[in-house]
Protein backbone atom coordinates (compact mmCIF):
# COMPACT_ATOMS: atom_id res chain seq x y z
CA UNK A 1 0.00 0.00 0.00
CA UNK A 2 1.21 3.53 -0.74
CA UNK A 3 0.32 6.86 0.84
CA UNK A 4 1.41 10.44 0.26
CA UNK A 5 3.33 11.95 3.16
CA UNK A 6 5.23 15.12 3.92
CA UNK A 7 8.91 14.82 2.97
CA UNK A 8 9.90 16.31 6.32
CA UNK A 9 7.54 14.12 8.43
CA UNK A 10 6.33 10.70 7.38
CA UNK A 11 3.58 10.90 10.01
CA UNK A 12 2.14 13.88 8.10
CA UNK A 13 -0.22 11.99 5.79
CA UNK A 14 -2.02 13.68 2.90
CA UNK A 15 -5.81 13.59 2.97
CA UNK A 16 -8.57 14.92 0.76
CA UNK A 17 -11.14 17.26 2.26
CA UNK A 18 -14.60 15.94 1.37
CA UNK A 19 -17.58 18.23 0.77
CA UNK A 20 -18.92 17.32 4.23
CA UNK A 21 -15.68 18.53 5.87
CA UNK A 22 -14.24 15.08 6.60
CA UNK A 23 -10.66 14.22 5.73
CA UNK A 24 -10.19 11.03 3.69
CA UNK A 25 -6.78 9.42 3.22
CA UNK A 26 -6.27 7.85 -0.21
CA UNK A 27 -4.50 4.46 0.10
CA UNK A 28 -3.04 3.42 -3.23
CA UNK A 29 -2.53 -0.24 -4.12
CA UNK A 30 -0.07 0.69 -6.90
CA UNK A 31 2.96 2.95 -6.47
CA UNK A 32 2.59 4.28 -10.02
CA UNK A 33 -0.93 5.51 -9.23
CA UNK A 34 0.30 7.27 -6.07
CA UNK A 35 3.15 8.87 -8.04
CA UNK A 36 0.73 10.04 -10.74
CA UNK A 37 -1.63 11.54 -8.15
CA UNK A 38 1.25 13.33 -6.41
CA UNK A 39 2.41 14.77 -9.74
CA UNK A 40 -1.11 16.08 -10.38
CA UNK A 41 -1.18 17.62 -6.89
CA UNK A 42 2.08 19.43 -7.52
CA UNK A 43 0.81 20.76 -10.86
CA UNK A 44 -2.56 21.86 -9.45
CA UNK A 45 -1.34 23.68 -6.36
CA UNK A 46 2.25 24.72 -5.74
CA UNK A 47 1.37 25.85 -2.19
CA UNK A 48 1.58 22.29 -0.86
CA UNK A 49 4.66 21.51 1.22
CA UNK A 50 7.11 19.04 -0.36
CA UNK A 51 5.59 15.56 -0.36
CA UNK A 52 6.55 12.06 -1.39
CA UNK A 53 5.05 8.63 -1.89
CA UNK A 54 5.69 6.26 1.03
CA UNK A 55 5.21 2.53 1.22
CA UNK A 56 3.29 1.19 4.22
CA UNK A 57 1.93 -2.17 5.23
CA UNK A 58 -1.79 -2.37 4.49
CA UNK A 59 -2.67 -3.76 7.92
CA UNK A 60 -0.69 -1.04 9.70
CA UNK A 61 -2.31 1.92 7.92
CA UNK A 62 -5.84 0.49 8.09
CA UNK A 63 -5.44 -0.28 11.80
CA UNK A 64 -4.09 3.25 12.43
CA UNK A 65 -7.00 4.82 10.55
CA UNK A 66 -9.53 2.65 12.35
CA UNK A 67 -8.07 3.42 15.80
CA UNK A 68 -8.25 7.16 15.07
CA UNK A 69 -11.67 7.00 13.39
CA UNK A 70 -9.93 8.34 10.27
CA UNK A 71 -11.74 7.77 6.99
CA UNK A 72 -9.75 6.25 4.13
CA UNK A 73 -10.35 5.06 0.60
CA UNK A 74 -8.47 2.22 -1.08
CA UNK A 75 -7.54 3.19 -4.62
CA UNK A 76 -7.17 0.10 -6.81
CA UNK A 77 -5.43 -0.13 -10.17
CA UNK A 78 -8.90 0.06 -11.77
CA UNK A 79 -9.64 3.43 -10.16
CA UNK A 80 -8.69 6.81 -11.58
CA UNK A 81 -8.79 9.78 -9.25
CA UNK A 82 -7.63 13.33 -9.68
CA UNK A 83 -6.97 15.86 -6.93
CA UNK A 84 -9.79 18.24 -6.11
CA UNK A 85 -9.50 21.74 -7.53
CA UNK A 86 -7.73 24.20 -5.28
CA UNK A 87 -10.05 26.63 -3.52
CA UNK A 88 -7.40 29.27 -2.94
N, C-alpha and C positions, 0 to 999 in steps of 0.2 A: 504494500500500500504506500502511496506517496501523498504528502501534504506540502503546502507552501508555508514556509516559515520566514521569519526575519533572519537576515544574514547574521546580525549581531546577537540574536537570542533565539535558539531553536524552540524555546517554550512559547515564543510569540507566534501563534498559528493564525494564518489568514482565514477569515470567514467572510461570507457574503451577508449583507444586511437585507433581510427579506422585507417585503412591503408591510408586514405586521410588526416590524421592529425587532424580530428575533435574528440572532446571528446563526448562520449555518456553515459548518466547516465542510468544504468539498474534500472527499477522500478518493483519490484517483487510483484505479487498479493498475494503470499503465503509466510509466514514467514519461513517455512521449506525450501523453495527453496533459499531464501536469506541466511539462515544459512549455507546451503550446499555449496553455491557459496563462501561465506566467508571462510569456512573451506578449500576449494580448493585453494583459494588465499593464505592463510597462508601456505599451504603445498608447493605451487609452488614457492613462493618468500618470504623469511623471512625478506627482506629489507623493506617491507611495515611497516608504523607506526601502532600501535595498532588500530584496527577498531572494530566496532560493528554493529549489525543490529538495525535500528531505524524505528519505526512506524511513518507514516505521512499520513495525509489526502490526498487522491488522487487529489482532486481539488486544494489544496494548492501547491503540488509539480508540478503539470502540469502547473498551472498559473505561478509559479516562473520560470520554465524552458522556458515557452513561452515569458515572459517579458524579459528574458535575452538572447533570441534566442539560448538557450541551447538545443541541441538534446537529446532525451531520447528514450528509448525502453521499452515498457511494456512487462514484462515476465510473461506469464500465466502459470497455472499449467500444461498445455500441452507442454510447451517449456522446452528444456534442453539445458542449456548453460554452457560452461566451460570457465574459465579465459584464456586469451591469454597467450602464452608462454612468459616468461621473455626474454627480449633482452639483459640483463646485463650479 
